[in-house]
Amino acid sequence: MEEVFEIAQVGRLAPEFEAQALVGEKIETVALEDYKGKWVVLFFYPGDFTFVCPTELVAVAERYDEFRSMGVTVLSISVDSPHVHKA
């Protein structure tokens, strides 16, 4: 079966997805559908414990409270498992 990947673009709907995620201290299943009708930032980064994009990670972390105050949920996504995030 051939996989088809959609290209993310401003103003275009993100493809639906479901994944295991670290939410607080718990590992939960998260689906984009759970946030339907809400503002969401999908923040992609290469992996935990890397030095690839530390300035971007810090910038998002520093503005996290600002995003929350505007009713925006930030979903940080990498190739790591929830167990690596917890570490």
Gaussian input, Z-matrix of N, CA and C with variables (Angstrom, degrees):
# hf/3-21g

backbone

0 1
 N
 C     1     B1
 C     2     B2     1     A1
 N     3     B3     2     A2     1     D1
 C     4     B4     3     A3     2     D2
 C     5     B5     4     A4     3     D3
 N     6     B6     5     A5     4     D4
 C     7     B7     6     A6     5     D5
 C     8     B8     7     A7     6     D6
 N     9     B9     8     A8     7     D7
 C    10    B10     9     A9     8     D8
 C    11    B11    10    A10     9     D9
 N    12    B12    11    A11    10    D10
 C    13    B13    12    A12    11    D11
 C    14    B14    13    A13    12    D12
 N    15    B15    14    A14    13    D13
 C    16    B16    15    A15    14    D14
 C    17    B17    16    A16    15    D15
 N    18    B18    17    A17    16    D16
 C    19    B19    18    A18    17    D17
 C    20    B20    19    A19    18    D18
 N    21    B21    20    A20    19    D19
 C    22    B22    21    A21    20    D20
 C    23    B23    22    A22    21    D21
 N    24    B24    23    A23    22    D22
 C    25    B25    24    A24    23    D23
 C    26    B26    25    A25    24    D24
 N    27    B27    26    A26    25    D25
 C    28    B28    27    A27    26    D26
 C    29    B29    28    A28    27    D27
 N    30    B30    29    A29    28    D28
 C    31    B31    30    A30    29    D29
 C    32    B32    31    A31    30    D30
 N    33    B33    32    A32    31    D31
 C    34    B34    33    A33    32    D32
 C    35    B35    34    A34    33    D33
 N    36    B36    35    A35    34    D34
 C    37    B37    36    A36    35    D35
 C    38    B38    37    A37    36    D36
 N    39    B39    38    A38    37    D37
 C    40    B40    39    A39    38    D38
 C    41    B41    40    A40    39    D39
 N    42    B42    41    A41    40    D40
 C    43    B43    42    A42    41    D41
 C    44    B44    43    A43    42    D42
 N    45    B45    44    A44    43    D43
 C    46    B46    45    A45    44    D44
 C    47    B47    46    A46    45    D45
 N    48    B48    47    A47    46    D46
 C    49    B49    48    A48    47    D47
 C    50    B50    49    A49    48    D48
 N    51    B51    50    A50    49    D49
 C    52    B52    51    A51    50    D50
 C    53    B53    52    A52    51    D51
 N    54    B54    53    A53    52    D52
 C    55    B55    54    A54    53    D53
 C    56    B56    55    A55    54    D54
 N    57    B57    56    A56    55    D55
 C    58    B58    57    A57    56    D56
 C    59    B59    58    A58    57    D57
 N    60    B60    59    A59    58    D58
 C    61    B61    60    A60    59    D59
 C    62    B62    61    A61    60    D60
 N    63    B63    62    A62    61    D61
 C    64    B64    63    A63    62    D62
 C    65    B65    64    A64    63    D63
 N    66    B66    65    A65    64    D64
 C    67    B67    66    A66    65    D65
 C    68    B68    67    A67    66    D66
 N    69    B69    68    A68    67    D67
 C    70    B70    69    A69    68    D68
 C    71    B71    70    A70    69    D69
 N    72    B72    71    A71    70    D70
 C    73    B73    72    A72    71    D71
 C    74    B74    73    A73    72    D72
 N    75    B75    74    A74    73    D73
 C    76    B76    75    A75    74    D74
 C    77    B77    76    A76    75    D75
 N    78    B78    77    A77    76    D76
 C    79    B79    78    A78    77    D77
 C    80    B80    79    A79    78    D78
 N    81    B81    80    A80    79    D79
 C    82    B82    81    A81    80    D80
 C    83    B83    82    A82    81    D81
 N    84    B84    83    A83    82    D82
 C    85    B85    84    A84    83    D83
 C    86    B86    85    A85    84    D84
 N    87    B87    86    A86    85    D85
 C    88    B88    87    A87    86    D86
 C    89    B89    88    A88    87    D87
 N    90    B90    89    A89    88    D88
 C    91    B91    90    A90    89    D89
 C    92    B92    91    A91    90    D90
 N    93    B93    92    A92    91    D91
 C    94    B94    93    A93    92    D92
 C    95    B95    94    A94    93    D93
 N    96    B96    95    A95    94    D94
 C    97    B97    96    A96    95    D95
 C    98    B98    97    A97    96    D96
 N    99    B99    98    A98    97    D97
 C   100   B100    99    A99    98    D98
 C   101   B101   100   A100    99    D99
 N   102   B102   101   A101   100   D100
 C   103   B103   102   A102   101   D101
 C   104   B104   103   A103   102   D102
 N   105   B105   104   A104   103   D103
 C   106   B106   105   A105   104   D104
 C   107   B107   106   A106   105   D105
 N   108   B108   107   A107   106   D106
 C   109   B109   108   A108   107   D107
 C   110   B110   109   A109   108   D108
 N   111   B111   110   A110   109   D109
 C   112   B112   111   A111   110   D110
 C   113   B113   112   A112   111   D111
 N   114   B114   113   A113   112   D112
 C   115   B115   114   A114   113   D113
 C   116   B116   115   A115   114   D114
 N   117   B117   116   A116   115   D115
 C   118   B118   117   A117   116   D116
 C   119   B119   118   A118   117   D117
 N   120   B120   119   A119   118   D118
 C   121   B121   120   A120   119   D119
 C   122   B122   121   A121   120   D120
 N   123   B123   122   A122   121   D121
 C   124   B124   123   A123   122   D122
 C   125   B125   124   A124   123   D123
 N   126   B126   125   A125   124   D124
 C   127   B127   126   A126   125   D125
 C   128   B128   127   A127   126   D126
 N   129   B129   128   A128   127   D127
 C   130   B130   129   A129   128   D128
 C   131   B131   130   A130   129   D129
 N   132   B132   131   A131   130   D130
 C   133   B133   132   A132   131   D131
 C   134   B134   133   A133   132   D132
 N   135   B135   134   A134   133   D133
 C   136   B136   135   A135   134   D134
 C   137   B137   136   A136   135   D135
 N   138   B138   137   A137   136   D136
 C   139   B139   138   A138   137   D137
 C   140   B140   139   A139   138   D138
 N   141   B141   140   A140   139   D139
 C   142   B142   141   A141   140   D140
 C   143   B143   142   A142   141   D141
 N   144   B144   143   A143   142   D142
 C   145   B145   144   A144   143   D143
 C   146   B146   145   A145   144   D144
 N   147   B147   146   A146   145   D145
 C   148   B148   147   A147   146   D146
 C   149   B149   148   A148   147   D147
 N   150   B150   149   A149   148   D148
 C   151   B151   150   A150   149   D149
 C   152   B152   151   A151   150   D150
 N   153   B153   152   A152   151   D151
 C   154   B154   153   A153   152   D152
 C   155   B155   154   A154   153   D153
 N   156   B156   155   A155   154   D154
 C   157   B157   156   A156   155   D155
 C   158   B158   157   A157   156   D156
 N   159   B159   158   A158   157   D157
 C   160   B160   159   A159   158   D158
 C   161   B161   160   A160   159   D159
 N   162   B162   161   A161   160   D160
 C   163   B163   162   A162   161   D161
 C   164   B164   163   A163   162   D162
 N   165   B165   164   A164   163   D163
 C   166   B166   165   A165   164   D164
 C   167   B167   166   A166   165   D165
 N   168   B168   167   A167   166   D166
 C   169   B169   168   A168   167   D167
 C   170   B170   169   A169   168   D168
 N   171   B171   170   A170   169   D169
 C   172   B172   171   A171   170   D170
 C   173   B173   172   A172   171   D171
 N   174   B174   173   A173   172   D172
 C   175   B175   174   A174   173   D173
 C   176   B176   175   A175   174   D174
 N   177   B177   176   A176   175   D175
 C   178   B178   177   A177   176   D176
 C   179   B179   178   A178   177   D177
 N   180   B180   179   A179   178   D178
 C   181   B181   180   A180   179   D179
 C   182   B182   181   A181   180   D180
 N   183   B183   182   A182   181   D181
 C   184   B184   183   A183   182   D182
 C   185   B185   184   A184   183   D183
 N   186   B186   185   A185   184   D184
 C   187   B187   186   A186   185   D185
 C   188   B188   187   A187   186   D186
 N   189   B189   188   A188   187   D187
 C   190   B190   189   A189   188   D188
 C   191   B191   190   A190   189   D189
 N   192   B192   191   A191   190   D190
 C   193   B193   192   A192   191   D191
 C   194   B194   193   A193   192   D192
 N   195   B195   194   A194   193   D193
 C   196   B196   195   A195   194   D194
 C   197   B197   196   A196   195   D195
 N   198   B198   197   A197   196   D196
 C   199   B199   198   A198   197   D197
 C   200   B200   199   A199   198   D198
 N   201   B201   200   A200   199   D199
 C   202   B202   201   A201   200   D200
 C   203   B203   202   A202   201   D201
 N   204   B204   203   A203   202   D202
 C   205   B205   204   A204   203   D203
 C   206   B206   205   A205   204   D204
 N   207   B207   206   A206   205   D205
 C   208   B208   207   A207   206   D206
 C   209   B209   208   A208   207   D207
 N   210   B210   209   A209   208   D208
 C   211   B211   210   A210   209   D209
 C   212   B212   211   A211   210   D210
 N   213   B213   212   A212   211   D211
 C   214   B214   213   A213   212   D212
 C   215   B215   214   A214   213   D213
 N   216   B216   215   A215   214   D214
 C   217   B217   216   A216   215   D215
 C   218   B218   217   A217   216   D216
 N   219   B219   218   A218   217   D217
 C   220   B220   219   A219   218   D218
 C   221   B221   220   A220   219   D219
 N   222   B222   221   A221   220   D220
 C   223   B223   222   A222   221   D221
 C   224   B224   223   A223   222   D222
 N   225   B225   224   A224   223   D223
 C   226   B226   225   A225   224   D224
 C   227   B227   226   A226   225   D225
 N   228   B228   227   A227   226   D226
 C   229   B229   228   A228   227   D227
 C   230   B230   229   A229   228   D228
 N   231   B231   230   A230   229   D229
 C   232   B232   231   A231   230   D230
 C   233   B233   232   A232   231   D231
 N   234   B234   233   A233   232   D232
 C   235   B235   234   A234   233   D233
 C   236   B236   235   A235   234   D234
 N   237   B237   236   A236   235   D235
 C   238   B238   237   A237   236   D236
 C   239   B239   238   A238   237   D237
 N   240   B240   239   A239   238   D238
 C   241   B241   240   A240   239   D239
 C   242   B242   241   A241   240   D240
 N   243   B243   242   A242   241   D241
 C   244   B244   243   A243   242   D242
 C   245   B245   244   A244   243   D243
 N   246   B246   245   A245   244   D244
 C   247   B247   246   A246   245   D245
 C   248   B248   247   A247   246   D246
 N   249   B249   248   A248   247   D247
 C   250   B250   249   A249   248   D248
 C   251   B251   250   A250   249   D249
 N   252   B252   251   A251   250   D250
 C   253   B253   252   A252   251   D251
 C   254   B254   253   A253   252   D252
 N   255   B255   254   A254   253   D253
 C   256   B256   255   A255   254   D254
 C   257   B257   256   A256   255   D255
 N   258   B258   257   A257   256   D256
 C   259   B259   258   A258   257   D257
 C   260   B260   259   A259   258   D258

   B1=1.4560
   B2=1.5252
   B3=1.2936
   B4=1.4577
   B5=1.5212
   B6=1.3501
   B7=1.4591
   B8=1.5175
   B9=1.3201
   B10=1.4526
   B11=1.5155
   B12=1.3238
   B13=1.4523
   B14=1.5233
   B15=1.3079
   B16=1.4563
   B17=1.5203
   B18=1.2981
   B19=1.4622
   B20=1.5205
   B21=1.3367
   B22=1.4614
   B23=1.5211
   B24=1.3113
   B25=1.4505
   B26=1.5187
   B27=1.3308
   B28=1.4607
   B29=1.5256
   B30=1.3169
   B31=1.4452
   B32=1.5167
   B33=1.3184
   B34=1.4668
   B35=1.5264
   B36=1.3132
   B37=1.4560
   B38=1.5233
   B39=1.3116
   B40=1.4696
   B41=1.5211
   B42=1.3316
   B43=1.4629
   B44=1.5296
   B45=1.3127
   B46=1.4593
   B47=1.5288
   B48=1.3228
   B49=1.4527
   B50=1.5098
   B51=1.3143
   B52=1.4544
   B53=1.5185
   B54=1.3455
   B55=1.4629
   B56=1.5218
   B57=1.3289
   B58=1.4590
   B59=1.5221
   B60=1.3253
   B61=1.4630
   B62=1.5183
   B63=1.3082
   B64=1.4592
   B65=1.5198
   B66=1.3317
   B67=1.4584
   B68=1.5213
   B69=1.3291
   B70=1.4623
   B71=1.5151
   B72=1.3189
   B73=1.4691
   B74=1.5245
   B75=1.3605
   B76=1.4634
   B77=1.5266
   B78=1.3198
   B79=1.4565
   B80=1.5229
   B81=1.3391
   B82=1.4594
   B83=1.5213
   B84=1.3258
   B85=1.4535
   B86=1.5226
   B87=1.3143
   B88=1.4624
   B89=1.5223
   B90=1.3244
   B91=1.4596
   B92=1.5200
   B93=1.3114
   B94=1.4626
   B95=1.5206
   B96=1.3158
   B97=1.4601
   B98=1.5362
   B99=1.3430
   B100=1.4667
   B101=1.5278
   B102=1.3136
   B103=1.4659
   B104=1.5201
   B105=1.3206
   B106=1.4652
   B107=1.5296
   B108=1.3320
   B109=1.4628
   B110=1.5182
   B111=1.3314
   B112=1.4682
   B113=1.5269
   B114=1.3160
   B115=1.4573
   B116=1.5206
   B117=1.3188
   B118=1.4638
   B119=1.5211
   B120=1.3236
   B121=1.4650
   B122=1.5253
   B123=1.3319
   B124=1.4563
   B125=1.5239
   B126=1.3203
   B127=1.4661
   B128=1.5238
   B129=1.3201
   B130=1.4624
   B131=1.5189
   B132=1.3320
   B133=1.4598
   B134=1.5208
   B135=1.3347
   B136=1.4630
   B137=1.5261
   B138=1.3018
   B139=1.4589
   B140=1.5095
   B141=1.3304
   B142=1.4588
   B143=1.5314
   B144=1.3021
   B145=1.4635
   B146=1.5278
   B147=1.3322
   B148=1.4628
   B149=1.5198
   B150=1.3018
   B151=1.4677
   B152=1.5221
   B153=1.3344
   B154=1.4553
   B155=1.5207
   B156=1.3071
   B157=1.4668
   B158=1.5288
   B159=1.3333
   B160=1.4689
   B161=1.5239
   B162=1.3320
   B163=1.4681
   B164=1.5270
   B165=1.3262
   B166=1.4600
   B167=1.5266
   B168=1.3264
   B169=1.4656
   B170=1.5263
   B171=1.3097
   B172=1.4650
   B173=1.5309
   B174=1.3233
   B175=1.4678
   B176=1.5263
   B177=1.3186
   B178=1.4704
   B179=1.5218
   B180=1.3250
   B181=1.4721
   B182=1.5281
   B183=1.3238
   B184=1.4705
   B185=1.5222
   B186=1.3137
   B187=1.4639
   B188=1.5262
   B189=1.3248
   B190=1.4660
   B191=1.5334
   B192=1.3254
   B193=1.4742
   B194=1.5254
   B195=1.3266
   B196=1.4681
   B197=1.5272
   B198=1.3326
   B199=1.4635
   B200=1.5224
   B201=1.3272
   B202=1.4736
   B203=1.5231
   B204=1.3406
   B205=1.4632
   B206=1.5252
   B207=1.3237
   B208=1.4692
   B209=1.5279
   B210=1.3433
   B211=1.4497
   B212=1.5194
   B213=1.3284
   B214=1.4585
   B215=1.5275
   B216=1.3340
   B217=1.4526
   B218=1.5168
   B219=1.3222
   B220=1.4615
   B221=1.5244
   B222=1.3205
   B223=1.4581
   B224=1.5227
   B225=1.3244
   B226=1.4600
   B227=1.5171
   B228=1.3277
   B229=1.4586
   B230=1.5261
   B231=1.3318
   B232=1.4646
   B233=1.5219
   B234=1.3107
   B235=1.4660
   B236=1.5295
   B237=1.3205
   B238=1.4640
   B239=1.5244
   B240=1.3155
   B241=1.4602
   B242=1.5307
   B243=1.3323
   B244=1.4684
   B245=1.5353
   B246=1.3314
   B247=1.4604
   B248=1.5321
   B249=1.3145
   B250=1.4694
   B251=1.5239
   B252=1.3333
   B253=1.4668
   B254=1.5314
   B255=1.3294
   B256=1.4663
   B257=1.5261
   B258=1.3469
   B259=1.4560
   B260=1.5100
   A1=109.00
   A2=116.50
   A3=121.96
   A4=110.44
   A5=116.25
   A6=120.22
   A7=109.15
   A8=116.38
   A9=121.49
   A10=107.78
   A11=116.10
   A12=121.09
   A13=108.89
   A14=116.33
   A15=120.72
   A16=109.04
   A17=115.87
   A18=121.23
   A19=108.34
   A20=115.80
   A21=120.60
   A22=109.74
   A23=116.32
   A24=121.71
   A25=108.92
   A26=115.86
   A27=120.92
   A28=108.34
   A29=116.28
   A30=121.99
   A31=114.29
   A32=116.62
   A33=121.18
   A34=108.60
   A35=116.96
   A36=120.44
   A37=110.82
   A38=115.55
   A39=120.25
   A40=108.74
   A41=117.57
   A42=119.27
   A43=110.69
   A44=116.32
   A45=120.41
   A46=109.83
   A47=115.92
   A48=120.38
   A49=109.43
   A50=115.66
   A51=124.07
   A52=106.68
   A53=116.43
   A54=119.75
   A55=110.10
   A56=115.09
   A57=121.03
   A58=107.08
   A59=116.63
   A60=120.56
   A61=110.60
   A62=115.29
   A63=121.19
   A64=106.84
   A65=115.67
   A66=122.14
   A67=106.31
   A68=116.20
   A69=119.33
   A70=108.04
   A71=116.95
   A72=121.63
   A73=112.72
   A74=116.88
   A75=121.11
   A76=111.15
   A77=116.08
   A78=121.47
   A79=107.24
   A80=116.01
   A81=122.58
   A82=109.66
   A83=116.05
   A84=120.93
   A85=107.91
   A86=115.67
   A87=122.19
   A88=107.82
   A89=116.66
   A90=121.71
   A91=108.32
   A92=116.62
   A93=120.04
   A94=110.15
   A95=116.67
   A96=122.03
   A97=112.22
   A98=117.22
   A99=121.94
   A100=112.35
   A101=116.69
   A102=121.91
   A103=112.44
   A104=116.44
   A105=121.38
   A106=109.97
   A107=116.13
   A108=121.63
   A109=113.59
   A110=117.66
   A111=122.25
   A112=109.40
   A113=116.10
   A114=121.46
   A115=108.96
   A116=116.15
   A117=122.12
   A118=109.66
   A119=115.91
   A120=121.74
   A121=106.26
   A122=116.53
   A123=121.50
   A124=106.19
   A125=115.86
   A126=121.50
   A127=108.75
   A128=116.36
   A129=121.97
   A130=110.04
   A131=116.26
   A132=120.98
   A133=108.38
   A134=118.00
   A135=120.42
   A136=115.69
   A137=119.59
   A138=119.92
   A139=112.29
   A140=115.16
   A141=120.60
   A142=109.77
   A143=115.71
   A144=123.24
   A145=112.56
   A146=116.64
   A147=120.73
   A148=108.76
   A149=116.36
   A150=120.99
   A151=110.85
   A152=116.45
   A153=119.97
   A154=112.13
   A155=119.02
   A156=121.25
   A157=112.59
   A158=118.76
   A159=118.47
   A160=113.55
   A161=118.40
   A162=118.74
   A163=110.89
   A164=117.52
   A165=120.59
   A166=111.23
   A167=116.75
   A168=120.37
   A169=110.94
   A170=116.64
   A171=121.28
   A172=110.23
   A173=117.38
   A174=121.04
   A175=111.52
   A176=116.91
   A177=119.84
   A178=109.81
   A179=117.63
   A180=121.15
   A181=111.20
   A182=117.06
   A183=120.56
   A184=112.04
   A185=118.31
   A186=121.92
   A187=112.84
   A188=116.67
   A189=120.67
   A190=111.98
   A191=117.61
   A192=120.48
   A193=111.26
   A194=116.39
   A195=120.35
   A196=110.74
   A197=116.75
   A198=120.06
   A199=110.58
   A200=116.77
   A201=120.75
   A202=111.66
   A203=117.10
   A204=120.26
   A205=111.70
   A206=117.27
   A207=121.87
   A208=111.54
   A209=116.91
   A210=120.49
   A211=113.93
   A212=116.86
   A213=122.08
   A214=109.37
   A215=116.89
   A216=122.40
   A217=108.53
   A218=116.76
   A219=121.58
   A220=107.98
   A221=116.11
   A222=121.82
   A223=107.34
   A224=116.62
   A225=121.87
   A226=108.41
   A227=116.26
   A228=121.08
   A229=110.06
   A230=115.61
   A231=121.08
   A232=108.36
   A233=115.71
   A234=120.09
   A235=112.12
   A236=117.82
   A237=121.78
   A238=112.31
   A239=115.88
   A240=121.31
   A241=109.33
   A242=117.69
   A243=120.38
   A244=111.70
   A245=117.71
   A246=121.13
   A247=110.96
   A248=117.27
   A249=121.17
   A250=108.94
   A251=118.30
   A252=120.54
   A253=110.67
   A254=115.86
   A255=120.13
   A256=111.69
   A257=115.92
   A258=120.28
   A259=110.40
   D1=129.59
   D2=-178.91
   D3=-83.61
   D4=132.18
   D5=176.78
   D6=-84.69
   D7=141.98
   D8=177.96
   D9=-119.10
   D10=126.01
   D11=-179.76
   D12=-109.39
   D13=133.89
   D14=177.04
   D15=-91.13
   D16=146.44
   D17=178.06
   D18=-89.53
   D19=126.98
   D20=178.73
   D21=-72.12
   D22=134.66
   D23=178.23
   D24=-143.88
   D25=147.00
   D26=176.67
   D27=-60.37
   D28=133.94
   D29=178.67
   D30=84.61
   D31=-0.36
   D32=179.13
   D33=-108.65
   D34=141.55
   D35=179.26
   D36=-65.33
   D37=139.87
   D38=175.70
   D39=-75.04
   D40=147.04
   D41=177.53
   D42=-67.92
   D43=147.23
   D44=177.90
   D45=-64.31
   D46=144.24
   D47=175.25
   D48=-151.85
   D49=160.51
   D50=176.04
   D51=-140.01
   D52=137.58
   D53=-177.84
   D54=-155.28
   D55=158.04
   D56=171.35
   D57=-76.08
   D58=136.80
   D59=-175.74
   D60=-142.60
   D61=153.55
   D62=172.52
   D63=-89.42
   D64=114.93
   D65=179.55
   D66=-117.54
   D67=106.88
   D68=-171.43
   D69=66.87
   D70=-117.40
   D71=177.92
   D72=-109.45
   D73=3.84
   D74=-176.70
   D75=-109.30
   D76=148.06
   D77=172.86
   D78=-93.58
   D79=121.51
   D80=-176.54
   D81=-132.90
   D82=161.23
   D83=172.01
   D84=-86.25
   D85=128.87
   D86=-179.89
   D87=-120.96
   D88=134.70
   D89=176.91
   D90=-125.81
   D91=142.38
   D92=178.34
   D93=-57.91
   D94=-33.84
   D95=179.05
   D96=-56.70
   D97=-28.29
   D98=178.71
   D99=-61.27
   D100=-19.46
   D101=-174.90
   D102=-110.31
   D103=14.65
   D104=-178.41
   D105=-56.10
   D106=131.67
   D107=179.55
   D108=85.24
   D109=1.00
   D110=-179.54
   D111=-116.01
   D112=159.41
   D113=175.54
   D114=-80.67
   D115=130.58
   D116=-178.52
   D117=-135.79
   D118=135.84
   D119=170.31
   D120=-104.06
   D121=121.75
   D122=173.55
   D123=-96.25
   D124=107.98
   D125=-176.64
   D126=-106.26
   D127=109.89
   D128=-178.63
   D129=-97.23
   D130=136.09
   D131=175.15
   D132=-142.81
   D133=158.33
   D134=-170.25
   D135=-68.44
   D136=-39.83
   D137=-178.79
   D138=173.93
   D139=156.65
   D140=176.67
   D141=-70.23
   D142=153.71
   D143=176.67
   D144=63.26
   D145=26.95
   D146=174.21
   D147=-115.49
   D148=164.19
   D149=178.83
   D150=-112.24
   D151=26.79
   D152=-175.28
   D153=-71.14
   D154=-48.65
   D155=-175.76
   D156=-133.86
   D157=51.04
   D158=-175.78
   D159=-63.13
   D160=-30.82
   D161=-179.09
   D162=-67.22
   D163=-38.44
   D164=178.51
   D165=-68.82
   D166=-41.93
   D167=178.14
   D168=-60.70
   D169=-44.72
   D170=179.98
   D171=-65.70
   D172=-41.41
   D173=-179.22
   D174=-61.31
   D175=-43.01
   D176=178.61
   D177=-67.87
   D178=-43.37
   D179=179.38
   D180=-60.69
   D181=-40.94
   D182=-179.55
   D183=-66.71
   D184=-25.07
   D185=-178.50
   D186=-102.34
   D187=5.28
   D188=-176.10
   D189=-55.38
   D190=-47.09
   D191=179.64
   D192=-63.54
   D193=-35.84
   D194=177.33
   D195=-64.43
   D196=-44.84
   D197=176.16
   D198=-58.59
   D199=-47.79
   D200=-178.91
   D201=-60.62
   D202=-39.35
   D203=-179.20
   D204=-65.40
   D205=-22.29
   D206=177.80
   D207=-94.32
   D208=4.05
   D209=179.78
   D210=78.74
   D211=23.23
   D212=-178.93
   D213=-100.83
   D214=133.10
   D215=174.54
   D216=-96.79
   D217=133.29
   D218=177.13
   D219=-103.96
   D220=121.55
   D221=174.18
   D222=-109.02
   D223=112.26
   D224=179.18
   D225=-92.98
   D226=126.59
   D227=-170.96
   D228=-126.79
   D229=130.20
   D230=174.29
   D231=-140.59
   D232=-178.49
   D233=179.12
   D234=-81.37
   D235=-6.59
   D236=-177.78
   D237=-73.75
   D238=156.09
   D239=175.56
   D240=-80.20
   D241=162.57
   D242=176.39
   D243=-59.32
   D244=-29.07
   D245=179.85
   D246=-68.16
   D247=-35.86
   D248=176.11
   D249=-68.32
   D250=-41.89
   D251=177.99
   D252=-58.97
   D253=-40.96
   D254=-178.73
   D255=-64.92
   D256=-34.21
   D257=178.96
   D258=-64.80

